């Protein structure tokens, strides 16, 4: 799956995200961030909240609980976490996504 993203994306800085098995390329702006992510391992996401996040599944599956509602998202599906809404989840190995964060400082480059 390391060739899922084309070279211009792979040339972006990698994001420093404390999750096992993740590779995330960071597109940074003054107002937001976009992450291009792949996961090689299953990961449990603890409950948390932050600014708005919108994502689209490129490969694999993720189970998310957003504001108390649980759903599984697969290739082609989109998900949205509104600002301040608690969410948690289970990322399955092989998952890949592109996520927009309405927050310029959510993650830092490695």
GROMACS elastic network, one bead per residue, 0.5 to 0.9 nm:
[ bonds ]
;  ai    aj funct       b0    kb
    1     4     6  0.53031   500
    1     5     6  0.85169   500
    1    38     6  0.75593   500
    1    39     6  0.89990   500
    1    40     6  0.85919   500
    1    94     6  0.75267   500
    1    96     6  0.86115   500
    2     5     6  0.73018   500
    2    23     6  0.86891   500
    2    38     6  0.78709   500
    3     6     6  0.67593   500
    3     7     6  0.84063   500
    3    10     6  0.86673   500
    4    38     6  0.85559   500
    4    58     6  0.89383   500
    4    96     6  0.85092   500
    5     8     6  0.81218   500
    5     9     6  0.60752   500
    5    10     6  0.64674   500
    5    36     6  0.78762   500
    6     9     6  0.56969   500
    6    10     6  0.63865   500
    6    11     6  0.88783   500
    7    11     6  0.60718   500
    7    12     6  0.88762   500
    8    11     6  0.52339   500
    8    12     6  0.69470   500
    9    12     6  0.53620   500
    9    13     6  0.87617   500
    9    25     6  0.67331   500
    9    26     6  0.84164   500
    9    27     6  0.83373   500
    9    36     6  0.77128   500
   10    13     6  0.78673   500
   10    14     6  0.83320   500
   10    25     6  0.66073   500
   10    36     6  0.89877   500
   11    14     6  0.85800   500
   11    25     6  0.80681   500
   12    25     6  0.56250   500
   12    26     6  0.60010   500
   12    27     6  0.66055   500
   13    24     6  0.84718   500
   13    25     6  0.57250   500
   13    26     6  0.56051   500
   13    27     6  0.76308   500
   13   109     6  0.58278   500
   13   110     6  0.70934   500
   14    17     6  0.89435   500
   14    23     6  0.71198   500
   14    24     6  0.54788   500
   14    26     6  0.56818   500
   14   108     6  0.85145   500
   14   109     6  0.55922   500
   14   110     6  0.57992   500
   15    23     6  0.77743   500
   15    24     6  0.54241   500
   15    25     6  0.57494   500
   15    26     6  0.54323   500
   15    35     6  0.79024   500
   15   107     6  0.62742   500
   15   108     6  0.56681   500
   15   110     6  0.55460   500
   16    24     6  0.79674   500
   16   107     6  0.64522   500
   16   108     6  0.56446   500
   16   109     6  0.54849   500
   17    20     6  0.87423   500
   17    22     6  0.76900   500
   17    23     6  0.85772   500
   17    24     6  0.78003   500
   17   107     6  0.69141   500
   17   108     6  0.80493   500
   17   109     6  0.88725   500
   17   110     6  0.86149   500
   18    22     6  0.84994   500
   19    22     6  0.61405   500
   19    43     6  0.72136   500
   19    44     6  0.89631   500
   19    45     6  0.87170   500
   20    39     6  0.79680   500
   20    40     6  0.80692   500
   20    41     6  0.66116   500
   20    42     6  0.80748   500
   20    43     6  0.68387   500
   21    38     6  0.80965   500
   21    39     6  0.53200   500
   21    41     6  0.50403   500
   21    42     6  0.79219   500
   21    43     6  0.81539   500
   21    93     6  0.82943   500
   22    37     6  0.68490   500
   22    38     6  0.56954   500
   22    40     6  0.63864   500
   22    41     6  0.76179   500
   23    36     6  0.81754   500
   23    37     6  0.56603   500
   23    38     6  0.53365   500
   23    39     6  0.65065   500
   23    40     6  0.83398   500
   24    35     6  0.60703   500
   24    36     6  0.54048   500
   24    38     6  0.64691   500
   24    39     6  0.86698   500
   25    34     6  0.82520   500
   25    35     6  0.55513   500
   25    36     6  0.51071   500
   25    37     6  0.64905   500
   25   109     6  0.85709   500
   26    33     6  0.69002   500
   26    34     6  0.60411   500
   26    36     6  0.67746   500
   26    37     6  0.88715   500
   26   107     6  0.82307   500
   26   108     6  0.82063   500
   26   109     6  0.69523   500
   27    32     6  0.86905   500
   27    33     6  0.57103   500
   27    34     6  0.50428   500
   27    35     6  0.62742   500
   27    36     6  0.82534   500
   28    31     6  0.83077   500
   28    32     6  0.66079   500
   28    34     6  0.66767   500
   28    35     6  0.87242   500
   28   104     6  0.69643   500
   28   105     6  0.87568   500
   29    32     6  0.54054   500
   29    33     6  0.60598   500
   29    34     6  0.85493   500
   29   104     6  0.64172   500
   30    33     6  0.83720   500
   30   103     6  0.88045   500
   30   104     6  0.59088   500
   30   105     6  0.89197   500
   31   102     6  0.69474   500
   31   103     6  0.61846   500
   31   105     6  0.86492   500
   32   100     6  0.72955   500
   32   101     6  0.57001   500
   32   105     6  0.75784   500
   32   106     6  0.84228   500
   33    99     6  0.82218   500
   33   100     6  0.59190   500
   33   101     6  0.52008   500
   33   102     6  0.68319   500
   33   103     6  0.63925   500
   33   104     6  0.54619   500
   33   105     6  0.76276   500
   33   106     6  0.74719   500
   33   107     6  0.80885   500
   34    98     6  0.69754   500
   34    99     6  0.55526   500
   34   101     6  0.61896   500
   34   102     6  0.88657   500
   35    97     6  0.79442   500
   35    98     6  0.55977   500
   35    99     6  0.52012   500
   35   100     6  0.65882   500
   35   101     6  0.80748   500
   36    96     6  0.75829   500
   36    97     6  0.59845   500
   36    99     6  0.66609   500
   37    95     6  0.81135   500
   37    96     6  0.53771   500
   37    97     6  0.53277   500
   37    98     6  0.62808   500
   37    99     6  0.79781   500
   38    59     6  0.85889   500
   38    93     6  0.85255   500
   38    94     6  0.69138   500
   38    95     6  0.58125   500
   38    97     6  0.67077   500
   39    42     6  0.74298   500
   39    43     6  0.82497   500
   39    91     6  0.77277   500
   39    92     6  0.74640   500
   39    93     6  0.55022   500
   39    94     6  0.55969   500
   39    95     6  0.53874   500
   39    96     6  0.63679   500
   40    92     6  0.82027   500
   40    94     6  0.55878   500
   40    95     6  0.75698   500
   41    91     6  0.80910   500
   41    92     6  0.67078   500
   41    94     6  0.73217   500
   41    95     6  0.87622   500
   42    90     6  0.72139   500
   42    91     6  0.55344   500
   42    94     6  0.83621   500
   42    95     6  0.87949   500
   43    89     6  0.83210   500
   43    90     6  0.57800   500
   43    91     6  0.50112   500
   43    92     6  0.65853   500
   43    93     6  0.77095   500
   44    88     6  0.79036   500
   44    89     6  0.59546   500
   44    91     6  0.63107   500
   44    92     6  0.87700   500
   45    48     6  0.83557   500
   45    64     6  0.88347   500
   45    87     6  0.85231   500
   45    88     6  0.52292   500
   45    90     6  0.59388   500
   45    91     6  0.74879   500
   46    87     6  0.79331   500
   46    88     6  0.52237   500
   46    89     6  0.69138   500
   46    90     6  0.88661   500
   47    65     6  0.86971   500
   47    86     6  0.61577   500
   47    87     6  0.52319   500
   47    89     6  0.76949   500
   48    84     6  0.86852   500
   48    85     6  0.80829   500
   48    86     6  0.52215   500
   48    87     6  0.56472   500
   48    88     6  0.65496   500
   49    52     6  0.88463   500
   49    81     6  0.84863   500
   49    82     6  0.88691   500
   49    83     6  0.73688   500
   49    84     6  0.51201   500
   49    85     6  0.55227   500
   49    87     6  0.62995   500
   49    88     6  0.87929   500
   50    53     6  0.81366   500
   50    81     6  0.86482   500
   50    82     6  0.83643   500
   50    83     6  0.58918   500
   50    84     6  0.52446   500
   50    85     6  0.73549   500
   50    86     6  0.80134   500
   50   103     6  0.85123   500
   50   106     6  0.83904   500
   51    81     6  0.81897   500
   51    82     6  0.69622   500
   51    84     6  0.60464   500
   51    85     6  0.85003   500
   51   101     6  0.69921   500
   51   102     6  0.58534   500
   51   103     6  0.61146   500
   51   106     6  0.85449   500
   52    80     6  0.74310   500
   52    81     6  0.55856   500
   52    84     6  0.74458   500
   52    85     6  0.84604   500
   52   100     6  0.82376   500
   52   101     6  0.60218   500
   52   102     6  0.52779   500
   52   103     6  0.76193   500
   53    79     6  0.82231   500
   53    80     6  0.57406   500
   53    81     6  0.51340   500
   53    82     6  0.66251   500
   53    83     6  0.75845   500
   53    99     6  0.67718   500
   53   100     6  0.55892   500
   53   102     6  0.62754   500
   53   103     6  0.86296   500
   54    78     6  0.73329   500
   54    79     6  0.57960   500
   54    81     6  0.64272   500
   54    82     6  0.83942   500
   54    98     6  0.85087   500
   54    99     6  0.56002   500
   54   100     6  0.51919   500
   54   101     6  0.67216   500
   54   102     6  0.85152   500
   55    77     6  0.84491   500
   55    78     6  0.55608   500
   55    79     6  0.53717   500
   55    80     6  0.65048   500
   55    81     6  0.89008   500
   55    97     6  0.66135   500
   55    98     6  0.55812   500
   55   100     6  0.61558   500
   55   101     6  0.87132   500
   56    73     6  0.87901   500
   56    74     6  0.88374   500
   56    75     6  0.78074   500
   56    76     6  0.64105   500
   56    77     6  0.57811   500
   56    79     6  0.65168   500
   56    96     6  0.87510   500
   56    97     6  0.55944   500
   56    98     6  0.55826   500
   56    99     6  0.65473   500
   57    60     6  0.72898   500
   57    61     6  0.73100   500
   57    62     6  0.81802   500
   57    73     6  0.70193   500
   57    74     6  0.59345   500
   57    76     6  0.54226   500
   57    77     6  0.55742   500
   57    78     6  0.63712   500
   57    79     6  0.83766   500
   57    95     6  0.75519   500
   57    96     6  0.61231   500
   57    98     6  0.68518   500
   57    99     6  0.87507   500
   58    61     6  0.89340   500
   58    74     6  0.78646   500
   58    75     6  0.50705   500
   58    76     6  0.61770   500
   58    77     6  0.82646   500
   58    95     6  0.75173   500
   58    96     6  0.52265   500
   58    98     6  0.72196   500
   59    74     6  0.69700   500
   59    76     6  0.80054   500
   59    94     6  0.67480   500
   59    95     6  0.52585   500
   59    97     6  0.69442   500
   60    73     6  0.84702   500
   60    74     6  0.58453   500
   60    75     6  0.60756   500
   60    91     6  0.89018   500
   60    92     6  0.70145   500
   60    93     6  0.75101   500
   60    94     6  0.53363   500
   60    96     6  0.64676   500
   60    97     6  0.88596   500
   61    72     6  0.67708   500
   61    73     6  0.55643   500
   61    75     6  0.69524   500
   61    90     6  0.88665   500
   61    91     6  0.68038   500
   61    92     6  0.58836   500
   61    93     6  0.82369   500
   61    94     6  0.77065   500
   61    95     6  0.55142   500
   61    96     6  0.80976   500
   62    71     6  0.84520   500
   62    72     6  0.57017   500
   62    73     6  0.53978   500
   62    74     6  0.67940   500
   62    89     6  0.71534   500
   62    90     6  0.58534   500
   62    92     6  0.59194   500
   62    95     6  0.68951   500
   63    70     6  0.70169   500
   63    71     6  0.57206   500
   63    73     6  0.62419   500
   63    74     6  0.89263   500
   63    88     6  0.84786   500
   63    89     6  0.53180   500
   63    90     6  0.50903   500
   63    91     6  0.64399   500
   63    92     6  0.81603   500
   64    69     6  0.79966   500
   64    70     6  0.55578   500
   64    71     6  0.56632   500
   64    72     6  0.63454   500
   64    73     6  0.77183   500
   64    79     6  0.86588   500
   64    87     6  0.69659   500
   64    88     6  0.58197   500
   64    90     6  0.65690   500
   64    91     6  0.83424   500
   65    68     6  0.57020   500
   65    69     6  0.51626   500
   65    71     6  0.65409   500
   65    72     6  0.88580   500
   65    86     6  0.83158   500
   65    87     6  0.53486   500
   65    88     6  0.52979   500
   65    89     6  0.58386   500
   65    90     6  0.89862   500
   66    69     6  0.53134   500
   66    70     6  0.64437   500
   66    71     6  0.84099   500
   66    80     6  0.83144   500
   66    81     6  0.65337   500
   66    82     6  0.88275   500
   66    85     6  0.70175   500
   66    86     6  0.62920   500
   66    88     6  0.68089   500
   66    89     6  0.85198   500
   67    70     6  0.84548   500
   67    81     6  0.83351   500
   67    85     6  0.58040   500
   67    86     6  0.55788   500
   67    87     6  0.60551   500
   68    86     6  0.80318   500
   68    87     6  0.76333   500
   70    89     6  0.85290   500
   73    76     6  0.82269   500
   73    77     6  0.55927   500
   73    78     6  0.71955   500
   73    79     6  0.75373   500
   74    77     6  0.55248   500
   74    78     6  0.84707   500
   74    95     6  0.86618   500
   75    78     6  0.87035   500
   75    95     6  0.88230   500
   75    96     6  0.86388   500
   75    97     6  0.87484   500
   81    84     6  0.81846   500
   81    85     6  0.64416   500
   81    86     6  0.81348   500
   81    87     6  0.73542   500
   82    85     6  0.56439   500
   82    86     6  0.88313   500
   83    86     6  0.88431   500
   83   102     6  0.85627   500
   91    94     6  0.86844   500
   91    95     6  0.66946   500
   92    95     6  0.57302   500
   93    96     6  0.88833   500
  100   103     6  0.86817   500
  101   104     6  0.74564   500
  101   106     6  0.72822   500
  102   106     6  0.86158   500
  103   106     6  0.57583   500
  103   107     6  0.89881   500
  104   107     6  0.79659   500
  105   108     6  0.68191   500
